[in-house]
Amino acid sequence: MGEPAVKGNQIWRVIDILKWGEGYFNTKGFESPKQEIEWLLCDLLNYKRIDLYVKFEQPIHKPELIQLKKWIKRRIDREPLQYITGKTEFYGHQFEINPDVLIPRPETERVVDVALHTIGNIQNPKVLEVGAGSGCIAIAIGIEKKDASILSVDVSEGAVKQAKKNADLNELKNIDFQVMDILKETPEGPFDLLVSNPPYIPENEMRETMPEVHRYEPKIALTDERDGLTFYRRFSEIGKSIIKPGGWLVLEVGIGEHPSKVVGIFKTAGYTQLEIISDYNSDERVLKIQI
């Protein structure tokens, strides 16, 4: 592992890095400076958070310190932690990620909950996911519902490549990832469920997002470059032709007026069985529609 890293005549320990890091991130204006350095150290040392305080006397070795310095520099530039370390967790499973894919959000786990509840009693359900990204939604569903047959599509070749890697990482064989532009192509159904977390940030609101989001995450996964409703209009157009009668759409929606606008699109298109479901922050974030 190499020699312990030395500052002057003193060896850097976990506790020293924690104290220094918290102070440094604080001076750089981070909201949760302690959490920032904890996250980086946990990834660096492959620790759980509690380990940092149990093994606080553990020396940090030179290669680790060099790596940590590089990571901290990137984080100060507001690069997301998940891109820096190249991994994240979603629905209790590990995912490798890169800037080709959106970082999985905790609120999207609610989409998976609703999707699984919806197809829970269906044997060998056929599922279409639009917007594969890292593969997190399709893979979480595929792990929990092993008899599901899932087609997951994304317009980005980089995203599909990464999603396939994550399916292999989680040892899944029941998902077919394909490059497809859902706005121009229609996959062959019928499906029991269409699930999606589509790009829904209106173009004029992109600058209002955090620097971590608009500077680093793939724009194509965040905004339709219009009003944030393009994909929902498309789903309302093709839903009845590719989803079985009695089947479902489970869609993540934005905040503010966005959910009611999406509901309006589907009602205008003749859909009558709609339910808005709150996430664990009590925000209305999931729209469930029965055909």
Backbone as CSV, one residue per row, in Angstrom:
resi,resn,N_x,N_y,N_z,CA_x,CA_y,CA_z,C_x,C_y,C_z
1,MET,0.816,-1.206,0.000,0.000,0.000,0.000,0.850,1.256,0.000
2,GLY,2.109,1.132,0.351,2.999,2.294,0.332,3.174,2.926,1.693
3,GLU,3.996,3.963,1.719,4.305,4.663,2.971,3.138,5.557,3.395
4,PRO,2.946,5.725,4.711,1.944,6.691,5.164,2.313,8.091,4.683
5,ALA,1.277,8.872,4.323,1.509,10.250,3.873,1.894,11.110,5.077
6,VAL,2.871,11.977,4.877,3.408,12.773,5.992,3.167,14.254,5.728
7,LYS,2.732,14.998,6.760,2.659,16.473,6.675,3.655,16.984,7.708
8,GLY,4.741,17.582,7.212,5.836,17.922,8.121,6.385,16.617,8.655
9,ASN,6.403,16.480,9.993,6.841,15.217,10.599,5.659,14.358,11.025
10,GLN,4.451,14.835,10.722,3.255,14.153,11.220,2.589,13.335,10.123
11,ILE,2.088,12.162,10.472,1.391,11.302,9.504,-0.075,11.742,9.420
12,TRP,-0.592,11.837,8.178,-2.026,12.122,7.988,-2.842,10.898,8.381
13,ARG,-3.803,11.101,9.252,-4.731,10.027,9.633,-6.124,10.382,9.096
14,VAL,-7.023,9.412,9.164,-8.408,9.643,8.723,-8.993,10.865,9.426
15,ILE,-8.795,10.965,10.732,-9.372,12.068,11.511,-8.813,13.426,11.058
16,ASP,-7.527,13.446,10.689,-6.908,14.694,10.217,-7.543,15.145,8.900
17,ILE,-7.742,14.176,8.005,-8.348,14.482,6.701,-9.781,14.975,6.896
18,LEU,-10.525,14.316,7.801,-11.914,14.720,8.056,-11.981,16.169,8.530
19,LYS,-11.126,16.510,9.479,-11.133,17.878,10.028,-10.706,18.903,8.978
20,TRP,-9.612,18.575,8.285,-9.122,19.497,7.270,-10.147,19.653,6.143
21,GLY,-10.694,18.534,5.679,-11.628,18.543,4.558,-12.895,19.314,4.856
22,GLU,-13.407,19.134,6.069,-14.624,19.867,6.441,-14.375,21.376,6.396
23,GLY,-13.236,21.779,6.924,-12.889,23.206,6.914,-12.694,23.733,5.496
24,TYR,-12.045,22.931,4.664,-11.753,23.366,3.300,-13.039,23.513,2.479
25,PHE,-13.913,22.502,2.532,-15.171,22.581,1.783,-16.054,23.712,2.318
26,ASN,-15.934,23.979,3.601,-16.691,25.090,4.197,-16.252,26.430,3.598
27,THR,-14.941,26.617,3.468,-14.435,27.884,2.904,-14.817,28.035,1.431
28,LYS,-15.124,26.918,0.779,-15.489,26.959,-0.642,-17.009,27.069,-0.838
29,GLY,-17.738,27.235,0.259,-19.172,27.510,0.162,-20.076,26.310,-0.035
30,PHE,-19.602,25.120,0.331,-20.439,23.933,0.202,-21.436,23.854,1.365
31,GLU,-22.652,23.433,1.046,-23.729,23.391,2.046,-23.447,22.400,3.164
32,SER,-22.908,21.231,2.800,-22.654,20.167,3.789,-21.196,19.743,3.720
33,PRO,-20.279,20.610,4.202,-18.838,20.342,4.030,-18.376,19.034,4.655
34,LYS,-18.950,18.702,5.809,-18.554,17.458,6.482,-18.930,16.245,5.632
35,GLN,-20.136,16.300,5.064,-20.621,15.197,4.235,-19.757,15.036,2.985
36,GLU,-19.298,16.145,2.425,-18.471,16.090,1.210,-17.207,15.268,1.446
37,ILE,-16.488,15.581,2.504,-15.220,14.886,2.760,-15.481,13.448,3.212
38,GLU,-16.597,13.227,3.926,-16.947,11.861,4.340,-17.188,10.982,3.111
39,TRP,-17.969,11.503,2.173,-18.270,10.732,0.957,-17.003,10.363,0.204
40,LEU,-16.119,11.338,0.019,-14.893,11.081,-0.741,-14.002,10.078,-0.019
41,LEU,-13.880,10.232,1.274,-13.037,9.303,2.048,-13.609,7.887,2.038
42,CYS,-14.929,7.785,2.145,-15.563,6.458,2.128,-15.273,5.743,0.806
43,ASP,-15.380,6.490,-0.286,-15.096,5.885,-1.594,-13.617,5.550,-1.747
44,LEU,-12.762,6.448,-1.283,-11.320,6.252,-1.388,-10.870,5.002,-0.632
45,LEU,-11.380,4.830,0.571,-10.915,3.754,1.455,-11.828,2.525,1.430
46,ASN,-12.936,2.637,0.642,-13.941,1.569,0.622,-14.509,1.332,2.029
47,TYR,-14.808,2.413,2.693,-15.370,2.379,4.048,-16.861,2.690,3.998
48,LYS,-17.566,2.237,5.043,-18.887,2.795,5.339,-18.643,4.010,6.231
49,ARG,-19.638,4.893,6.329,-19.438,6.139,7.075,-18.995,5.870,8.514
50,ILE,-19.582,4.864,9.142,-19.247,4.559,10.544,-17.776,4.176,10.681
51,ASP,-17.213,3.544,9.628,-15.804,3.120,9.669,-14.856,4.308,9.853
52,LEU,-15.246,5.463,9.296,-14.388,6.656,9.400,-14.148,7.026,10.864
53,TYR,-15.158,6.769,11.691,-15.072,7.178,13.099,-14.622,6.037,14.011
54,VAL,-14.702,4.812,13.483,-14.163,3.661,14.231,-12.656,3.551,13.971
55,LYS,-12.262,3.805,12.716,-10.856,3.662,12.314,-10.212,5.038,12.109
56,PHE,-10.574,5.996,12.955,-10.135,7.382,12.743,-8.626,7.576,12.860
57,GLU,-7.937,6.626,13.513,-6.472,6.733,13.656,-5.729,6.120,12.463
58,GLN,-6.474,5.518,11.543,-5.868,4.841,10.389,-5.048,5.838,9.555
59,PRO,-3.780,5.519,9.251,-2.989,6.435,8.417,-3.437,6.388,6.960
60,ILE,-3.333,7.521,6.292,-3.627,7.608,4.862,-2.309,7.507,4.109
61,HIS,-2.223,6.598,3.159,-0.979,6.389,2.439,-0.853,7.330,1.243
62,LYS,0.376,7.526,0.811,0.660,8.535,-0.229,-0.185,8.387,-1.494
63,PRO,-0.293,7.178,-2.078,-1.109,7.055,-3.292,-2.567,7.479,-3.051
64,GLU,-3.074,7.134,-1.865,-4.451,7.508,-1.519,-4.582,9.026,-1.408
65,LEU,-3.603,9.646,-0.803,-3.634,11.098,-0.620,-3.567,11.825,-1.967
66,ILE,-2.750,11.310,-2.867,-2.649,11.899,-4.212,-3.995,11.794,-4.924
67,GLN,-4.611,10.605,-4.823,-5.932,10.385,-5.434,-6.971,11.329,-4.830
68,LEU,-6.952,11.448,-3.506,-7.926,12.295,-2.808,-7.785,13.756,-3.224
69,LYS,-6.552,14.211,-3.357,-6.320,15.600,-3.779,-6.938,15.864,-5.152
70,LYS,-6.771,14.906,-6.070,-7.346,15.045,-7.416,-8.872,15.113,-7.340
71,TRP,-9.447,14.234,-6.531,-10.902,14.206,-6.374,-11.424,15.516,-5.784
72,ILE,-10.728,16.007,-4.758,-11.175,17.246,-4.101,-11.140,18.413,-5.088
73,LYS,-10.099,18.462,-5.895,-9.982,19.537,-6.888,-11.181,19.502,-7.848
74,ARG,-11.548,18.327,-8.290,-12.692,18.186,-9.199,-13.996,18.558,-8.499
75,ARG,-14.108,18.170,-7.247,-15.349,18.463,-6.502,-15.494,19.965,-6.258
76,ILE,-14.382,20.659,-6.020,-14.414,22.109,-5.818,-14.946,22.806,-7.071
77,ASP,-14.705,22.198,-8.244,-15.247,22.721,-9.505,-16.705,22.323,-9.701
78,ARG,-17.297,21.719,-8.679,-18.715,21.326,-8.648,-19.031,20.121,-9.527
79,GLU,-18.000,19.354,-9.882,-18.279,18.094,-10.577,-18.964,17.154,-9.589
80,PRO,-20.046,16.492,-9.990,-20.757,15.604,-9.058,-19.861,14.489,-8.523
81,LEU,-20.051,14.185,-7.250,-19.274,13.129,-6.601,-19.344,11.811,-7.367
82,GLN,-20.549,11.510,-7.884,-20.745,10.214,-8.536,-19.915,10.089,-9.809
83,TYR,-19.682,11.206,-10.515,-18.817,11.152,-11.692,-17.358,11.052,-11.275
84,ILE,-17.020,11.664,-10.163,-15.638,11.632,-9.677,-15.236,10.207,-9.282
85,THR,-16.117,9.556,-8.530,-15.783,8.199,-8.057,-16.205,7.122,-9.053
86,GLY,-17.090,7.515,-10.003,-17.498,6.582,-11.054,-18.520,5.557,-10.635
87,LYS,-19.161,5.791,-9.485,-20.156,4.806,-9.045,-21.202,5.449,-8.158
88,THR,-22.316,4.739,-8.030,-23.372,5.189,-7.128,-24.240,3.991,-6.769
89,GLU,-25.197,4.220,-5.875,-26.126,3.160,-5.482,-27.536,3.609,-5.808
90,PHE,-28.352,2.679,-6.268,-29.753,2.973,-6.568,-30.569,1.735,-6.245
91,TYR,-31.603,1.911,-5.477,-32.504,0.818,-5.083,-31.734,-0.345,-4.433
92,GLY,-30.651,0.019,-3.735,-29.844,-0.980,-3.025,-28.847,-1.719,-3.893
93,HIS,-28.703,-1.288,-5.152,-27.794,-1.963,-6.079,-26.702,-1.009,-6.547
94,GLN,-25.558,-1.571,-6.918,-24.416,-0.763,-7.346,-24.479,-0.472,-8.848
95,PHE,-24.131,0.761,-9.203,-24.090,1.166,-10.608,-22.809,1.939,-10.879
96,GLU,-22.213,1.636,-12.026,-21.081,2.440,-12.488,-21.646,3.527,-13.400
97,ILE,-21.166,4.750,-13.225,-21.695,5.824,-14.059,-20.574,6.702,-14.603
98,ASN,-20.907,7.410,-15.666,-19.983,8.362,-16.277,-20.802,9.520,-16.837
99,PRO,-20.172,10.556,-17.361,-20.936,11.721,-17.821,-21.850,11.475,-19.023
100,ASP,-21.863,10.257,-19.577,-22.828,9.921,-20.633,-24.227,9.710,-20.065
101,VAL,-24.306,9.504,-18.752,-25.606,9.148,-18.159,-25.967,10.068,-17.003
102,LEU,-27.267,10.242,-16.844,-27.802,11.000,-15.723,-27.482,10.276,-14.416
103,ILE,-27.213,11.014,-13.367,-26.974,10.406,-12.060,-28.315,9.964,-11.468
104,PRO,-28.460,8.689,-11.109,-29.727,8.235,-10.530,-30.084,9.021,-9.266
105,ARG,-31.341,9.427,-9.159,-31.820,10.220,-8.028,-32.630,9.351,-7.073
106,PRO,-32.533,9.635,-5.759,-33.337,8.871,-4.801,-34.835,8.930,-5.101
107,GLU,-35.338,10.093,-5.581,-36.781,10.197,-5.829,-37.236,9.272,-6.963
108,THR,-36.313,8.900,-7.844,-36.671,7.993,-8.942,-36.911,6.574,-8.419
109,GLU,-36.430,6.267,-7.223,-36.717,4.960,-6.621,-38.221,4.779,-6.434
110,ARG,-38.932,5.900,-6.276,-40.390,5.836,-6.124,-41.038,5.346,-7.417
111,VAL,-40.458,5.718,-8.555,-40.949,5.236,-9.849,-40.836,3.713,-9.896
112,VAL,-39.716,3.193,-9.422,-39.511,1.741,-9.394,-40.529,1.076,-8.467
113,ASP,-40.748,1.663,-7.292,-41.754,1.128,-6.353,-43.112,0.986,-7.025
114,VAL,-43.539,2.062,-7.667,-44.871,2.085,-8.290,-44.928,1.090,-9.453
115,ALA,-43.862,1.041,-10.248,-43.820,0.105,-11.380,-43.914,-1.343,-10.898
116,LEU,-43.155,-1.669,-9.869,-43.161,-3.048,-9.348,-44.514,-3.414,-8.749
117,HIS,-45.131,-2.475,-8.068,-46.448,-2.712,-7.484,-47.479,-2.955,-8.595
118,THR,-47.314,-2.215,-9.685,-48.256,-2.288,-10.806,-48.199,-3.633,-11.522
119,ILE,-46.992,-4.179,-11.699,-46.859,-5.449,-12.441,-46.657,-6.644,-11.514
120,GLY,-46.792,-6.401,-10.214,-46.472,-7.429,-9.220,-47.156,-8.763,-9.428
121,ASN,-48.443,-8.736,-9.855,-49.198,-9.987,-9.985,-49.278,-10.499,-11.417
122,ILE,-48.597,-9.809,-12.330,-48.614,-10.246,-13.736,-47.468,-11.226,-13.964
123,GLN,-47.788,-12.365,-14.553,-46.730,-13.347,-14.845,-46.042,-12.989,-16.159
124,ASN,-44.721,-13.059,-16.164,-43.918,-12.751,-17.366,-44.326,-11.434,-18.038
125,PRO,-44.369,-10.347,-17.257,-44.797,-9.072,-17.853,-43.786,-8.554,-18.871
126,LYS,-44.309,-7.881,-19.900,-43.456,-7.218,-20.887,-43.396,-5.738,-20.521
127,VAL,-42.183,-5.247,-20.335,-41.980,-3.874,-19.871,-41.171,-3.094,-20.900
128,LEU,-41.611,-1.876,-21.194,-40.838,-0.959,-22.018,-40.367,0.190,-21.132
129,GLU,-39.051,0.410,-21.121,-38.542,1.598,-20.441,-38.005,2.556,-21.489
130,VAL,-38.379,3.824,-21.368,-37.882,4.848,-22.280,-36.923,5.756,-21.519
131,GLY,-35.679,5.826,-22.020,-34.648,6.625,-21.361,-33.817,5.767,-20.430
132,ALA,-33.052,4.857,-21.010,-32.292,3.873,-20.209,-31.310,4.538,-19.251
133,GLY,-30.599,5.564,-19.742,-29.582,6.193,-18.898,-28.580,5.171,-18.406
134,SER,-28.358,5.152,-17.111,-27.423,4.191,-16.505,-27.997,2.785,-16.452
135,GLY,-29.285,2.666,-16.777,-29.963,1.369,-16.659,-30.613,1.164,-15.315
136,CYS,-30.588,2.192,-14.469,-30.980,1.999,-13.063,-32.433,1.545,-12.894
137,ILE,-33.377,2.137,-13.647,-34.788,1.761,-13.479,-35.012,0.343,-13.990
138,ALA,-34.573,0.081,-15.218,-34.779,-1.250,-15.811,-34.114,-2.339,-14.976
139,ILE,-32.909,-2.074,-14.507,-32.171,-3.078,-13.732,-32.829,-3.317,-12.372
140,ALA,-33.257,-2.243,-11.714,-33.940,-2.403,-10.415,-35.213,-3.227,-10.586
141,ILE,-35.968,-2.963,-11.659,-37.185,-3.744,-11.921,-36.812,-5.184,-12.270
142,GLY,-35.794,-5.347,-13.104,-35.375,-6.683,-13.541,-34.886,-7.571,-12.411
143,ILE,-34.242,-6.972,-11.419,-33.756,-7.739,-10.267,-34.928,-8.193,-9.398
144,GLU,-35.872,-7.284,-9.170,-36.999,-7.584,-8.277,-38.048,-8.475,-8.959
145,LYS,-38.205,-8.301,-10.271,-39.231,-9.059,-11.014,-38.516,-9.887,-12.079
146,LYS,-38.016,-11.032,-11.633,-37.106,-11.811,-12.478,-37.777,-12.415,-13.710
147,ASP,-39.108,-12.552,-13.682,-39.783,-13.125,-14.857,-40.195,-12.055,-15.868
148,ALA,-39.829,-10.800,-15.599,-40.148,-9.724,-16.535,-39.235,-9.782,-17.748
149,SER,-39.788,-9.408,-18.888,-38.997,-9.251,-20.110,-38.992,-7.754,-20.420
150,ILE,-37.808,-7.140,-20.363,-37.716,-5.681,-20.409,-36.965,-5.214,-21.656
151,LEU,-37.586,-4.274,-22.370,-36.902,-3.559,-23.450,-36.662,-2.141,-22.941
152,SER,-35.395,-1.735,-22.935,-35.042,-0.399,-22.456,-34.337,0.348,-23.580
153,VAL,-34.894,1.505,-23.956,-34.359,2.237,-25.109,-33.851,3.612,-24.703
154,ASP,-32.871,4.089,-25.461,-32.303,5.420,-25.227,-31.730,5.922,-26.544
155,VAL,-31.845,7.218,-26.783,-31.319,7.801,-28.010,-29.785,7.882,-27.989
156,SER,-29.200,7.804,-26.792,-27.753,7.951,-26.626,-27.036,6.600,-26.663
157,GLU,-26.113,6.457,-27.619,-25.318,5.217,-27.694,-24.457,5.043,-26.451
158,GLY,-23.916,6.153,-25.939,-23.090,6.090,-24.733,-23.870,5.583,-23.532
159,ALA,-25.132,6.032,-23.419,-25.976,5.590,-22.310,-26.272,4.096,-22.424
160,VAL,-26.626,3.647,-23.630,-26.948,2.227,-23.825,-25.738,1.353,-23.497
161,LYS,-24.562,1.802,-23.901,-23.320,1.066,-23.594,-23.124,0.939,-22.084
162,GLN,-23.342,2.054,-21.375,-23.157,2.045,-19.927,-24.226,1.203,-19.239
163,ALA,-25.456,1.271,-19.733,-26.547,0.478,-19.156,-26.257,-1.017,-19.289
164,LYS,-25.731,-1.407,-20.447,-25.376,-2.826,-20.647,-24.298,-3.266,-19.662
165,LYS,-23.325,-2.384,-19.435,-22.276,-2.698,-18.441,-22.880,-2.917,-17.061
166,ASN,-23.841,-2.066,-16.708,-24.454,-2.181,-15.381,-25.334,-3.420,-15.263
167,ALA,-25.954,-3.823,-16.369,-26.720,-5.075,-16.349,-25.780,-6.252,-16.099
168,ASP,-24.615,-6.225,-16.740,-23.609,-7.278,-16.510,-23.108,-7.243,-15.068
169,LEU,-22.869,-6.032,-14.569,-22.402,-5.859,-13.188,-23.381,-6.481,-12.194
170,ASN,-24.678,-6.346,-12.500,-25.724,-6.886,-11.622,-26.225,-8.263,-12.072
171,GLU,-25.494,-8.847,-13.044,-25.742,-10.218,-13.516,-27.180,-10.429,-13.974
172,LEU,-27.638,-9.524,-14.832,-29.010,-9.594,-15.343,-29.035,-9.980,-16.809
173,LYS,-29.985,-10.844,-17.168,-30.112,-11.300,-18.555,-31.485,-10.977,-19.145
174,ASN,-32.395,-10.404,-18.347,-33.772,-10.228,-18.831,-34.057,-8.828,-19.369
175,ILE,-33.000,-8.085,-19.725,-33.176,-6.740,-20.278,-32.475,-6.634,-21.629
176,ASP,-33.188,-6.090,-22.595,-32.616,-5.808,-23.910,-32.483,-4.288,-24.029
177,PHE,-31.250,-3.798,-24.042,-31.007,-2.363,-24.195,-30.784,-2.047,-25.670
178,GLN,-31.502,-1.042,-26.184,-31.377,-0.693,-27.596,-31.288,0.816,-27.785
179,VAL,-30.528,1.227,-28.806,-30.504,2.641,-29.194,-31.752,2.913,-30.028
180,MET,-32.581,3.853,-29.574,-33.813,4.188,-30.289,-34.249,5.599,-29.915
181,ASP,-34.733,6.340,-30.904,-35.304,7.657,-30.668,-36.817,7.497,-30.589
182,ILE,-37.349,7.469,-29.393,-38.780,7.210,-29.183,-39.654,8.289,-29.816
183,LEU,-39.083,9.467,-30.042,-39.862,10.552,-30.649,-40.084,10.309,-32.148
184,LYS,-39.262,9.421,-32.735,-39.375,9.134,-34.169,-39.718,7.678,-34.461
185,GLU,-39.398,6.791,-33.511,-39.630,5.361,-33.720,-40.600,4.837,-32.661
186,THR,-41.309,3.771,-33.037,-42.249,3.154,-32.098,-41.870,1.689,-31.911
187,PRO,-41.516,1.287,-30.690,-41.156,-0.124,-30.475,-42.369,-1.034,-30.633
188,GLU,-42.096,-2.282,-30.967,-43.185,-3.248,-31.144,-43.705,-3.721,-29.808
189,GLY,-44.980,-3.553,-29.603,-45.619,-4.024,-28.379,-46.268,-5.371,-28.617
190,PRO,-47.316,-5.701,-27.874,-47.810,-4.832,-26.799,-47.058,-5.067,-25.495
191,PHE,-47.039,-4.028,-24.659,-46.376,-4.096,-23.357,-47.412,-4.017,-22.235
192,ASP,-47.068,-4.623,-21.112,-47.914,-4.476,-19.913,-47.666,-3.139,-19.234
193,LEU,-46.447,-2.613,-19.416,-46.068,-1.394,-18.709,-45.083,-0.583,-19.536
194,LEU,-45.314,0.715,-19.592,-44.304,1.659,-20.084,-43.862,2.479,-18.881
195,VAL,-42.571,2.468,-18.608,-42.036,3.228,-17.475,-40.966,4.177,-17.990
196,SER,-40.960,5.405,-17.444,-39.979,6.369,-17.959,-39.727,7.500,-16.978
197,ASN,-38.465,7.931,-16.954,-38.082,9.186,-16.329,-37.491,10.035,-17.458
198,PRO,-38.378,10.675,-18.244,-37.901,11.351,-19.458,-37.294,12.724,-19.156
199,PRO,-36.629,13.340,-20.141,-36.111,14.696,-19.949,-37.288,15.672,-19.790
200,TYR,-37.399,16.311,-18.630,-38.591,17.156,-18.415,-38.299,18.563,-17.897
201,ILE,-37.022,18.944,-17.831,-36.743,20.321,-17.402,-36.928,21.246,-18.608
202,PRO,-37.809,22.248,-18.508,-37.957,23.189,-19.625,-36.626,23.885,-19.916
203,GLU,-36.384,24.127,-21.194,-35.121,24.743,-21.629,-34.823,26.028,-20.851
204,ASN,-35.860,26.837,-20.620,-35.629,28.134,-19.962,-35.359,28.009,-18.458
205,GLU,-35.479,26.787,-17.910,-35.200,26.595,-16.480,-33.863,25.895,-16.233
206,MET,-33.169,25.507,-17.304,-31.912,24.760,-17.142,-30.873,25.539,-16.335
207,ARG,-30.803,26.857,-16.558,-29.807,27.679,-15.856,-30.094,27.789,-14.358
208,GLU,-31.340,27.504,-13.987,-31.712,27.595,-12.573,-31.297,26.346,-11.794
209,THR,-30.909,25.307,-12.517,-30.477,24.085,-11.826,-29.090,24.314,-11.207
210,MET,-28.716,23.426,-10.303,-27.417,23.559,-9.633,-26.287,23.409,-10.657
211,PRO,-25.121,24.030,-10.377,-23.989,23.897,-11.313,-23.641,22.440,-11.601
212,GLU,-23.763,21.586,-10.579,-23.466,20.157,-10.758,-24.304,19.576,-11.893
213,VAL,-25.548,20.081,-12.011,-26.476,19.547,-13.016,-26.199,20.137,-14.391
214,HIS,-26.308,21.476,-14.528,-26.237,22.033,-15.885,-24.820,22.074,-16.458
215,ARG,-23.803,21.979,-15.605,-22.436,21.967,-16.128,-21.964,20.577,-16.529
216,TYR,-22.447,19.565,-15.836,-21.834,18.241,-15.979,-22.756,17.132,-16.497
217,GLU,-24.038,17.180,-16.179,-24.895,16.058,-16.576,-25.331,16.212,-18.032
218,PRO,-25.612,15.081,-18.711,-25.934,15.155,-20.144,-27.238,15.923,-20.390
219,LYS,-27.134,16.978,-21.170,-28.293,17.853,-21.429,-29.453,17.064,-22.015
220,ILE,-29.124,16.110,-22.882,-30.142,15.320,-23.571,-31.012,14.512,-22.603
221,ALA,-30.467,14.234,-21.415,-31.217,13.472,-20.411,-31.996,14.379,-19.460
222,LEU,-31.759,15.673,-19.555,-32.375,16.623,-18.625,-33.517,17.422,-19.238
223,THR,-33.327,17.861,-20.485,-34.313,18.741,-21.104,-34.639,18.294,-22.526
224,ASP,-35.887,18.551,-22.937,-36.278,18.302,-24.324,-35.956,19.512,-25.202
225,GLU,-35.308,20.507,-24.564,-34.934,21.768,-25.217,-36.168,22.546,-25.694
226,ARG,-37.305,22.227,-25.066,-38.537,22.971,-25.355,-39.210,23.307,-24.021
227,ASP,-40.429,22.773,-23.832,-41.207,23.137,-22.638,-41.218,22.054,-21.561
228,GLY,-40.430,20.986,-21.761,-40.386,19.905,-20.766,-41.540,18.926,-20.868
229,LEU,-42.320,19.001,-21.959,-43.523,18.159,-22.083,-43.516,17.273,-23.335
230,THR,-42.470,17.383,-24.152,-42.416,16.692,-25.441,-42.628,15.189,-25.311
231,PHE,-41.949,14.560,-24.367,-42.021,13.102,-24.237,-43.394,12.641,-23.758
232,TYR,-44.027,13.425,-22.917,-45.352,13.060,-22.416,-46.385,13.125,-23.540
233,ARG,-46.230,14.116,-24.420,-47.123,14.193,-25.590,-46.957,12.952,-26.456
234,ARG,-45.695,12.551,-26.640,-45.411,11.355,-27.448,-46.003,10.105,-26.797
235,PHE,-45.833,9.980,-25.486,-46.391,8.811,-24.786,-47.916,8.786,-24.915
236,SER,-48.539,9.965,-24.852,-50.000,10.016,-24.966,-50.450,9.614,-26.378
237,GLU,-49.595,9.860,-27.372,-49.912,9.497,-28.763,-49.801,7.991,-28.996
238,ILE,-48.740,7.387,-28.453,-48.465,5.970,-28.777,-48.944,4.998,-27.704
239,GLY,-49.320,5.516,-26.530,-49.645,4.651,-25.396,-50.681,3.584,-25.696
240,LYS,-51.790,4.013,-26.304,-52.894,3.067,-26.518,-52.584,2.028,-27.591
241,SER,-51.604,2.327,-28.452,-51.277,1.365,-29.516,-50.196,0.370,-29.090
242,ILE,-49.372,0.729,-28.092,-48.288,-0.205,-27.722,-48.462,-0.828,-26.331
243,ILE,-49.451,-0.353,-25.572,-49.701,-0.924,-24.241,-50.999,-1.726,-24.278
244,LYS,-50.978,-2.904,-23.679,-52.151,-3.780,-23.662,-53.324,-3.083,-22.967
245,PRO,-54.560,-3.384,-23.380,-55.715,-2.867,-22.637,-55.608,-3.295,-21.172
246,GLY,-55.770,-2.353,-20.274,-55.598,-2.648,-18.843,-54.161,-2.475,-18.380
247,GLY,-53.249,-2.214,-19.340,-51.849,-1.987,-18.988,-51.617,-0.574,-18.458
248,TRP,-50.337,-0.246,-18.206,-50.042,0.977,-17.465,-48.907,1.794,-18.054
249,LEU,-48.940,3.082,-17.751,-47.774,3.949,-17.882,-47.421,4.430,-16.481
250,VAL,-46.139,4.388,-16.138,-45.648,4.940,-14.870,-44.535,5.917,-15.218
251,LEU,-44.798,7.199,-14.979,-43.900,8.251,-15.454,-43.461,9.177,-14.330
252,GLU,-42.171,9.482,-14.295,-41.714,10.527,-13.369,-42.092,11.879,-13.970
253,VAL,-42.523,12.790,-13.113,-42.844,14.149,-13.556,-42.055,15.143,-12.715
254,GLY,-42.032,16.392,-13.176,-41.243,17.424,-12.503,-41.967,18.017,-11.302
255,ILE,-41.516,19.186,-10.886,-42.105,19.829,-9.712,-42.921,21.056,-10.147
256,GLY,-43.557,21.700,-9.191,-44.335,22.899,-9.491,-45.580,22.564,-10.298
257,GLU,-45.756,23.265,-11.413,-46.955,23.072,-12.250,-46.807,21.911,-13.232
258,HIS,-45.623,21.336,-13.296,-45.355,20.294,-14.295,-46.319,19.103,-14.213
259,PRO,-46.568,18.534,-13.008,-47.479,17.379,-12.940,-48.865,17.675,-13.520
260,SER,-49.430,18.839,-13.192,-50.782,19.149,-13.682,-50.784,19.364,-15.194
261,LYS,-49.689,19.887,-15.737,-49.584,20.057,-17.195,-49.545,18.698,-17.889
262,VAL,-48.806,17.755,-17.302,-48.715,16.411,-17.878,-50.072,15.714,-17.810
263,VAL,-50.744,15.844,-16.680,-52.092,15.263,-16.525,-53.014,15.825,-17.613
264,GLY,-52.925,17.131,-17.855,-53.744,17.785,-18.879,-53.516,17.185,-20.262
265,ILE,-52.251,16.878,-20.580,-51.917,16.281,-21.884,-52.641,14.948,-22.056
266,PHE,-52.584,14.108,-21.022,-53.199,12.779,-21.124,-54.725,12.852,-21.114
267,LYS,-55.278,13.753,-20.334,-56.739,13.903,-20.329,-57.249,14.366,-21.685
268,THR,-56.544,15.316,-22.274,-56.912,15.820,-23.605,-56.843,14.706,-24.643
269,ALA,-55.900,13.763,-24.443,-55.731,12.643,-25.381,-56.707,11.499,-25.094
270,GLY,-57.579,11.693,-24.107,-58.633,10.708,-23.862,-58.341,9.663,-22.801
271,TYR,-57.292,9.856,-22.040,-56.989,8.939,-20.940,-57.800,9.377,-19.716
272,THR,-58.408,8.421,-19.037,-59.303,8.790,-17.922,-58.838,8.280,-16.556
273,GLN,-58.033,7.197,-16.560,-57.632,6.617,-15.278,-56.211,7.067,-14.928
274,LEU,-56.140,8.211,-14.242,-54.855,8.815,-13.906,-54.732,9.001,-12.398
275,GLU,-53.546,8.746,-11.892,-53.296,8.924,-10.453,-51.915,9.543,-10.257
276,ILE,-51.870,10.623,-9.499,-50.581,11.242,-9.159,-50.154,10.695,-7.795
277,ILE,-48.907,10.234,-7.714,-48.399,9.612,-6.480,-47.221,10.430,-5.960
278,SER,-47.207,10.654,-4.663,-46.129,11.443,-4.049,-44.898,10.587,-3.800
279,ASP,-43.735,11.251,-3.829,-42.507,10.555,-3.437,-42.353,10.659,-1.922
280,TYR,-41.184,10.267,-1.422,-41.015,10.221,0.040,-40.764,11.591,0.650
281,ASN,-40.676,12.617,-0.215,-40.606,14.002,0.283,-41.972,14.674,0.214
282,SER,-43.006,13.864,-0.080,-44.380,14.348,-0.237,-44.562,15.266,-1.438
283,ASP,-43.661,15.167,-2.412,-43.823,15.903,-3.672,-44.508,14.989,-4.682
284,GLU,-45.411,15.559,-5.480,-46.093,14.772,-6.504,-45.144,14.525,-7.663
285,ARG,-44.616,13.321,-7.746,-43.529,13.078,-8.704,-43.757,11.874,-9.622
286,VAL,-44.810,11.095,-9.396,-45.048,9.914,-10.238,-46.488,9.943,-10.753
287,LEU,-46.638,9.817,-12.063,-47.966,9.739,-12.678,-48.203,8.315,-13.138
288,LYS,-49.303,7.737,-12.662,-49.660,6.361,-13.014,-50.948,6.416,-13.836
289,ILE,-50.905,5.823,-15.005,-52.034,5.887,-15.937,-52.391,4.478,-16.382
290,GLN,-53.677,4.147,-16.303,-54.105,2.841,-16.828,-54.794,3.032,-18.178
291,ILE,-54.468,2.142,-19.089,-55.070,2.195,-20.436,-56.512,1.687,-20.377
